[in-house]
Amino acid sequence: MFSKLIKSFAIGASVAMSLTAPVFAADEGPILVVSGPLSWPFFAAVKQGFDDGAETFGIDYQYIAVTDTSNMTSDYPRLLQQAISRKPSMLLVGEFFPDGMDPLIREATAAGIPVLIHNSGQTLWEDNGSIGFIGEDPFQMGYKAGELQAEAGVTKGLCFNQVPGNPTVEERCNGYVAAMEEAGVETIYQTIGTGDATNPQAMTQAIKGTLQANPGIDGIYTLNAVPAMSALRAVEEVGRKGEVMIGTADLSNEALLAIQNGDLAFAMDQQPYLQGFMSMQVAFQYLNYGLQPIGHVKTGPLVIDSSNVETTIEVNKKHAGVRGAS
């Protein structure tokens, strides 16, 4: 157990716990987590995993995230730089924007700060010196979505990316396109600025315009549950409800109800809660015992469709937010 009390806080709350000194840490700084915005239900589930893991293993930590999503590509490197300057005992990082974040992670690992990557950065962690990666296989997330749509008879698919520049979500589209191309299905790749990533109306209008310009589209794959709802509205507004198969990555209560009602075909669950909880478990075991998983610990894809959506909804009623849905 840690030998001294370290004061830290998670966003919006202040918590202090009694901790024992990590065996392998260069100092007794806190564990710092640089992860996604809590305004997104998905990352609220990631943080719940971190919180529960911290409680389970008796760890004090701080969750650091942007509050304004309009400048994420520049704000996340700044937050990571600030975290490194505090000389934490360990960094748990979502590497959302490699151009700005990867050089800093290399700087941290070169300085002897252990880093564990979660959620985004699955192709980079080995080269930047991190001890491992916990998260989805994004290519397979998209590939499975493409398989499902091709098998259902989709003849022209649209992959809609609301966070261009994030290699994880780009890999989802790459996987989707690969599966569709293997099945002989044409695809269109559409992006929108990250400033509109949480603007449902902007996404609705963008998808609506693409549908109007390409009336042959009969399949849409979105990379988050928020744009999935925008896709549903866009399809309805162009008068094609029931004619376009829509699937998404990630969950929300609204998306789950849409699956239950038959409006949304499926959602690919990357189980965000596990990304937080398992990262905290690895941090505890690494700092205390020198133990670590070898390689990529996969948390997704898990397909949520009509066969298991009822169970998922019930779980989320009992344990609100754990499935990344609110």
C-alpha positions in Angstrom: 0.0 0.0 0.0 1.2 3.6 -0.6 3.2 5.1 2.2 1.7 8.6 2.2 -1.5 10.4 1.5 -1.7 12.1 -1.8 -4.3 14.7 -2.5 -5.9 14.7 -5.9 -9.2 15.1 -7.6 -11.4 13.9 -10.5 -13.2 16.5 -12.6 -15.9 18.2 -10.5 -15.0 16.3 -7.3 -12.2 16.3 -4.7 -11.1 12.9 -3.3 -8.3 11.9 -1.0 -7.4 8.2 -0.2 -4.6 6.5 1.7 -2.1 4.9 -0.7 1.0 2.9 -0.4 4.2 3.8 -2.3 4.5 2.2 -5.7 7.6 -0.1 -5.8 8.6 0.9 -9.4 7.7 4.6 -9.4 10.6 7.1 -9.5 8.7 9.3 -7.1 5.4 9.3 -5.2 3.5 11.6 -7.6 -0.1 10.8 -8.4 -1.4 8.7 -11.2 -2.7 11.1 -13.8 -5.2 10.2 -16.5 -5.5 12.2 -19.6 -8.7 11.1 -21.3 -11.8 12.1 -23.2 -14.4 14.9 -22.5 -17.0 14.0 -19.9 -19.6 15.8 -21.9 -19.6 12.6 -24.1 -21.5 9.7 -22.5 -18.9 7.3 -23.7 -16.1 8.9 -21.7 -18.3 9.2 -18.6 -18.3 5.4 -18.7 -14.5 5.3 -19.2 -14.1 7.5 -16.1 -16.6 5.4 -14.1 -14.2 2.5 -14.9 -11.3 4.5 -13.6 -13.2 5.5 -10.5 -14.3 2.0 -9.7 -10.8 0.7 -10.4 -9.2 3.3 -8.1 -11.6 2.4 -5.3 -11.1 -1.3 -5.8 -7.3 -1.1 -5.7 -7.0 1.8 -3.2 -5.5 4.3 -5.7 -5.8 8.1 -5.8 -5.7 9.7 -9.2 -6.7 12.7 -11.2 -8.8 12.6 -14.4 -7.9 15.4 -16.8 -9.9 16.3 -19.9 -11.0 19.2 -22.0 -14.3 20.9 -21.2 -14.5 22.7 -24.5 -14.4 20.3 -27.5 -13.9 23.0 -30.2 -10.1 22.9 -30.0 -9.3 19.4 -29.0 -6.4 18.9 -31.4 -4.4 21.7 -29.7 -5.9 21.4 -26.1 -5.0 17.7 -25.6 -1.3 18.1 -26.2 -1.3 21.1 -23.8 -3.1 19.0 -21.1 -0.6 16.2 -21.6 2.4 18.5 -21.4 1.0 19.9 -18.1 0.5 16.4 -16.8 4.1 15.4 -17.6 5.5 18.5 -15.9 3.9 17.3 -12.7 6.1 14.1 -12.7 3.4 11.6 -12.0 4.1 8.1 -10.9 2.3 6.9 -14.0 0.4 8.4 -17.0 -2.7 6.7 -18.4 -3.3 8.4 -21.7 -5.9 8.3 -24.5 -3.7 9.2 -27.5 -6.4 10.9 -29.5 -4.3 13.2 -31.7 -0.9 11.6 -32.4 0.7 14.6 -34.1 0.6 16.6 -30.9 0.5 13.9 -28.3 2.9 11.2 -29.5 6.1 13.3 -29.2 5.1 14.1 -25.6 4.5 10.5 -24.8 8.0 9.7 -26.1 9.3 12.5 -23.9 7.6 11.1 -20.9 8.7 7.5 -21.4 12.3 8.6 -22.1 12.2 10.4 -18.8 11.2 7.2 -17.0 7.5 8.0 -16.5 5.6 4.7 -17.2 2.8 5.3 -19.7 -0.2 3.1 -20.5 -2.4 3.9 -23.5 -6.1 3.4 -23.5 -8.9 3.9 -26.1 -6.8 5.6 -28.9 -3.2 4.9 -29.9 -3.3 1.1 -30.5 -0.8 1.4 -33.4 1.6 3.7 -31.6 2.1 2.4 -28.1 5.1 0.1 -28.8 7.1 2.7 -30.7 6.6 5.4 -28.1 7.7 3.3 -25.2 4.4 2.8 -23.5 3.9 -0.5 -21.6 0.7 -1.5 -23.4 -2.7 -0.6 -24.8 -6.2 -1.3 -23.5 -9.1 -0.7 -25.9 -10.9 -1.8 -29.0 -9.5 -3.1 -32.3 -10.9 -0.2 -34.4 -10.3 -1.8 -37.8 -12.3 -4.8 -36.6 -15.0 -2.5 -35.3 -15.5 -1.1 -38.7 -14.9 -4.4 -40.6 -17.6 -6.2 -38.6 -20.0 -3.3 -39.4 -19.2 -3.5 -43.1 -19.7 -7.3 -43.0 -23.1 -6.9 -41.4 -24.3 -4.4 -43.9 -22.9 -6.3 -46.9 -24.6 -9.5 -45.7 -27.8 -7.6 -45.3 -27.7 -6.5 -49.0 -26.4 -2.9 -48.7 -25.2 -1.8 -52.2 -23.7 1.6 -51.4 -22.4 2.5 -47.9 -21.5 5.8 -46.2 -19.0 6.0 -43.4 -19.4 9.2 -41.4 -16.5 10.4 -39.3 -17.1 13.2 -36.9 -13.5 13.3 -35.5 -11.1 13.5 -38.4 -7.5 13.3 -37.3 -8.1 10.7 -34.7 -6.5 7.5 -36.0 -8.8 5.2 -34.1 -12.0 6.5 -35.6 -10.3 6.7 -39.0 -9.4 3.0 -38.7 -13.1 2.2 -38.1 -13.9 3.7 -41.4 -10.9 1.9 -43.0 -12.3 -1.4 -41.7 -15.8 -0.6 -42.9 -14.5 0.2 -46.4 -12.4 -2.9 -46.5 -15.2 -5.2 -45.7 -17.6 -3.5 -48.1 -15.0 -3.6 -50.9 -14.4 -7.3 -50.3 -18.1 -7.8 -50.8 -18.1 -5.6 -54.0 -20.0 -2.7 -52.3 -19.2 0.9 -53.1 -18.5 3.3 -50.2 -18.4 7.0 -49.5 -16.3 8.5 -46.7 -17.5 11.7 -45.2 -16.0 13.9 -42.4 -17.1 16.9 -40.4 -15.0 19.3 -38.3 -14.4 18.3 -34.7 -16.1 21.5 -33.5 -19.4 20.0 -34.7 -18.7 16.5 -33.2 -21.3 17.2 -30.6 -23.6 19.3 -32.7 -26.5 17.0 -33.8 -28.1 19.5 -36.1 -24.8 20.2 -38.0 -24.3 16.4 -38.5 -27.9 15.9 -39.6 -27.5 18.5 -42.3 -24.2 17.1 -43.4 -25.5 13.6 -43.8 -28.7 14.8 -45.3 -26.7 16.7 -48.0 -24.7 13.6 -48.8 -27.9 11.5 -49.1 -29.4 14.0 -51.4 -26.3 14.1 -53.6 -26.0 10.3 -53.5 -29.5 8.8 -53.6 -28.1 5.3 -54.0 -26.8 5.2 -50.5 -28.6 2.4 -48.6 -26.2 1.9 -45.7 -24.7 4.3 -43.1 -22.1 3.6 -40.5 -21.4 6.3 -37.9 -18.5 6.3 -35.5 -20.4 7.4 -32.4 -24.0 7.2 -31.1 -24.6 11.0 -31.4 -24.1 11.0 -35.2 -26.1 7.8 -35.4 -29.2 9.7 -34.2 -28.3 12.5 -36.7 -28.2 9.9 -39.4 -31.6 8.6 -38.4 -33.1 12.1 -38.6 -31.3 12.8 -41.9 -32.8 9.6 -43.5 -36.2 10.5 -42.3 -36.0 14.1 -43.5 -35.1 12.9 -47.1 -38.1 10.6 -47.0 -36.2 7.3 -46.9 -36.9 5.9 -43.4 -36.8 2.1 -43.5 -34.8 2.1 -46.7 -31.3 2.8 -45.3 -29.6 0.4 -42.9 -27.9 2.4 -40.2 -25.3 1.0 -37.7 -23.0 2.8 -35.3 -20.0 2.4 -33.0 -20.6 3.1 -29.3 -23.8 3.3 -27.3 -26.3 5.7 -25.9 -29.7 5.2 -24.3 -31.2 6.7 -27.4 -29.2 4.4 -29.7 -30.2 1.4 -27.6 -33.9 2.3 -27.8 -33.5 2.8 -31.6 -32.1 -0.7 -31.8 -35.0 -2.0 -29.7 -37.5 -0.2 -32.0 -35.8 -1.5 -35.1 -34.7 1.9 -36.4 -31.0 1.3 -35.8 -29.6 -2.1 -36.9 -26.7 -2.4 -34.5 -24.1 -0.7 -32.4 -20.5 -1.8 -31.9 -19.7 -1.7 -28.2 -16.0 -1.2 -27.3 -16.9 -1.5 -23.6 -15.5 1.8 -22.4 -15.9 0.9 -18.7 -13.4 -1.9 -19.1 -10.9 0.5 -20.7 -10.9 2.6 -17.5 -11.1 -0.2 -14.9 -8.5 -2.4 -16.6 -6.1 0.5 -17.0 -6.3 1.2 -13.3 -5.8 -2.5 -12.5 -2.7 -2.6 -14.8 -1.3 0.6 -13.2 -1.7 -0.8 -9.7 -0.1 -4.1 -10.6 2.7 -2.5 -12.6 3.7 0.0 -10.0 3.5 -2.5 -7.1 4.6 -5.8 -8.6 6.2 -5.0 -12.0 3.5 -7.0 -13.8 1.9 -6.0 -17.1 -0.1 -7.5 -19.9 1.9 -8.2 -23.0 0.5 -6.4 -26.0 -3.0 -5.1 -26.9 -5.8 -5.9 -24.4 -8.9 -5.8 -26.6 -12.2 -4.6 -25.2 -14.2 -4.6 -28.5 -16.0 -5.0 -30.8 -19.0 -6.5 -29.1 -22.1 -6.3 -31.4 -25.3 -5.0 -29.8 -28.3 -5.8 -31.9 -31.9 -7.0 -31.5 -30.6 -10.3 -30.0 -29.1 -8.7 -26.9 -30.3 -5.1 -26.7 -32.9 -5.9 -24.0 -30.2 -7.2 -21.7 -28.0 -4.2 -22.4 -30.8 -1.8 -21.6 -31.5 -3.6 -18.3 -27.9 -3.5 -17.3 -27.8 0.2 -17.9 -30.9 0.8 -15.9 -29.3 -1.0 -12.9 -25.8 0.5 -13.4 -26.4 3.8 -15.1 -23.7 4.8 -17.6 -21.5 1.7 -17.3 -22.3 0.7 -20.9 -21.4 4.2 -22.1 -25.0 5.2 -22.5 -26.9 8.0 -20.9 
